[in-house]
Amino acid sequence: MGTVLMGELDAETVPPAFWNLAEPSTVQAIHRLYEAAGAQVLITNTFQASGPALARDRIVPAMSEVNRAGVDNARAAAPQLVVGSMGPCGLDWTRRDTPAFRACRTAYREQALALLASGADGILLETFTSIRDCEPALAGVGDVADGMPVLVSFAIGEEGELLGDGLTIEGAVVYAEKHGAAAVGINCCSLAAATAAVPRLVAAARTPVMVRPHAGVPERDRDGRLVWPDGPEVFAEAALVWRAAGAHLVGACCGATPATTAAMADALTG
């Protein structure tokens, strides 16, 4: 969503969540492109729409309004399922028994409540780079999930380690499942890292495994636009490998487009 949205509006420096209320028709149109391409689950445009993130980005509308619009915009495409995207809120903490931890937990709780109250079918905690960041997120979302599925996705390096604390992906899986994750996986990593990590995820997990790598490291063309190196065909081939290795949910992250989704859907259903 973010890559296509920034391209459509030529606004790389504007946080994507801003457009949920400012340009809902554009956000809805992009969701429809993904649904038409074969996406079975749409992810809301709310990755950085927690209270602290919106305050940092100086987005004025209330957190609940931005997240409600995020769900409504996805629902406009009439998908099978909508999951509410939540990324790290950016607040730091030292110990669980501190106001800082409680503030983190509250931020996640409030965003999750806004998404679920607006009709999201579940929550996706994505691009978490450490257990430290994930701990208050799982706690806050768990306060309000009330049986709704919570999916947890980590950003990893080339060796399958969490980028923030170096924990192995196996350790991250065990932690997430222990704290209520209904599915576990990785995103925002290279295709090679994803392909290497999937068998390890499947071996460690008791829940469904998801994989959503990015499309490589982008470069700028002569017009200054970002160009991502890994195209739809590469993702189509990789999707077959991931499914054969046991992944249940496959997709893509930064740099992907509806064409990427279409290529994977065609490969997996062909």
Residue pairs with C-beta under 8 A, 6 or more apart in sequence:
1 16
1 27
1 30
1 31
1 34
1 43
1 45
2 16
2 45
2 47
2 254
3 226
3 228
3 254
3 255
3 256
3 257
4 30
4 33
4 257
4 258
5 16
5 19
5 26
5 27
5 30
5 45
6 12
6 14
6 16
7 225
8 26
8 30
9 19
9 23
9 26
12 226
15 48
15 53
15 57
15 59
16 45
16 47
16 48
17 45
17 46
17 47
17 48
17 49
17 53
17 54
17 57
17 59
17 66
17 70
18 57
18 59
19 26
19 27
19 45
20 27
20 45
20 46
20 49
20 66
20 69
20 70
20 73
21 61
21 65
21 66
21 69
24 69
24 72
24 73
27 45
27 70
27 73
28 73
28 76
28 77
30 258
31 42
31 73
31 74
31 76
31 77
31 79
32 76
32 77
33 258
34 42
34 77
34 258
34 261
35 42
35 77
35 78
35 79
36 258
37 258
37 259
37 261
37 262
37 265
38 261
38 262
38 264
38 265
38 266
38 269
39 79
39 251
39 261
39 265
40 79
40 80
40 81
41 79
41 80
41 81
41 82
41 83
41 249
41 251
42 74
42 77
42 79
42 81
42 82
42 83
43 74
43 82
43 83
43 85
43 124
44 67
44 70
44 71
44 73
44 74
44 82
44 83
44 84
44 85
44 115
44 120
45 70
45 73
45 74
45 85
46 66
46 67
46 70
46 71
46 84
46 85
46 86
46 111
46 115
47 85
47 86
47 87
47 126
47 127
48 54
48 57
48 87
49 63
49 66
49 67
49 70
49 86
49 111
50 63
50 86
50 87
50 89
50 90
50 107
50 108
50 110
50 111
51 63
51 89
51 107
51 110
51 111
52 89
52 90
52 91
52 107
53 87
53 89
53 90
54 61
54 63
54 66
56 90
59 66
63 110
63 111
63 114
64 110
64 114
64 117
67 84
67 111
67 114
67 115
67 118
68 114
68 117
68 118
70 84
70 85
70 115
70 118
71 82
71 84
71 115
71 118
71 119
71 120
72 118
72 119
74 82
75 82
75 119
81 121
81 122
82 119
82 120
82 121
83 120
83 121
83 122
83 123
83 124
83 151
84 111
84 112
84 115
84 116
84 118
84 120
84 122
84 123
84 124
85 124
85 126
86 108
86 111
86 112
86 115
86 123
86 124
86 125
86 126
86 137
86 141
87 125
87 126
87 127
87 128
88 127
88 128
88 129
88 133
88 137
89 104
89 107
89 108
89 111
89 137
91 100
91 103
91 104
91 107
92 100
93 100
93 101
93 103
93 104
93 132
93 136
94 100
94 101
95 101
96 135
101 136
104 136
104 137
104 140
105 136
105 139
105 140
105 143
106 140
107 136
107 140
108 136
108 137
108 139
108 140
108 141
109 140
109 141
109 143
109 144
110 140
112 123
112 140
112 141
112 143
112 144
112 145
113 144
115 123
116 123
116 144
116 145
116 146
116 148
120 148
121 148
121 149
122 148
122 149
122 150
122 151
122 182
123 141
123 145
123 148
123 149
123 150
123 151
124 151
124 153
125 134
125 137
125 138
125 141
125 150
125 151
125 152
125 153
126 151
126 153
126 187
126 188
126 212
127 153
127 154
127 155
127 187
127 188
127 253
128 134
128 137
128 152
128 153
128 154
128 155
128 162
128 164
129 154
129 155
129 162
129 163
129 164
129 165
130 162
130 163
130 164
130 165
130 167
131 162
131 165
131 167
131 171
131 172
131 175
132 164
132 165
133 164
134 152
134 154
134 172
134 175
134 176
135 179
138 150
138 152
138 176
138 179
138 180
138 181
139 179
141 150
142 150
142 179
142 180
145 180
149 182
149 183
150 180
150 181
150 182
151 181
151 182
151 183
151 184
151 185
151 210
151 249
152 176
152 181
152 183
152 184
152 185
153 184
153 185
153 186
153 187
153 210
153 212
154 162
154 169
154 172
154 176
154 185
154 186
154 187
155 162
155 163
155 186
155 187
155 188
155 189
156 162
156 163
156 169
156 186
156 189
156 193
156 197
157 163
157 189
157 193
158 190
158 192
158 193
158 196
159 193
160 168
160 169
160 193
160 196
160 197
160 200
161 167
161 168
161 169
162 168
162 169
162 172
169 186
169 197
169 200
169 201
169 204
170 200
170 203
170 204
172 184
173 184
173 201
173 204
173 205
174 204
176 184
177 184
177 205
177 206
177 207
181 207
182 207
182 208
183 207
183 208
183 209
183 210
183 248
183 249
184 201
184 205
184 207
184 208
184 209
184 210
185 201
185 209
185 210
185 211
185 212
185 247
185 249
186 193
186 194
186 197
186 201
186 210
186 211
186 212
186 213
187 210
187 211
187 212
187 213
187 214
187 253
188 212
188 213
188 214
188 253
188 254
189 197
189 213
189 214
190 213
190 214
190 216
191 213
191 216
191 230
191 234
191 235
191 238
193 213
194 211
194 212
194 213
194 238
194 242
195 238
195 241
195 242
195 245
197 211
198 209
198 211
198 241
198 242
198 245
198 246
198 247
199 245
199 246
201 209
201 211
201 247
202 209
202 245
202 246
202 247
208 248
208 249
209 246
209 247
209 248
209 249
210 247
210 248
210 249
210 250
210 251
211 242
211 247
211 249
211 250
211 251
212 250
212 251
212 252
212 253
213 238
213 252
213 253
214 228
214 230
214 252
214 253
214 254
214 255
214 256
215 228
215 229
215 230
215 231
215 235
215 252
215 253
215 254
215 255
215 256
215 260
216 228
216 229
216 230
216 255
217 229
218 226
218 227
218 228
218 229
218 255
219 226
219 227
219 229
220 226
220 227
221 227
226 255
228 254
228 255
228 256
230 255
231 259
231 260
232 257
232 259
232 260
232 262
232 263
232 264
233 263
235 252
235 256
235 260
235 263
235 264
236 263
236 264
236 266
236 267
237 267
239 250
239 264
239 267
239 268
240 267
240 268
242 250
243 250
243 268
250 264
250 268
251 261
251 264
252 260
252 261
252 264
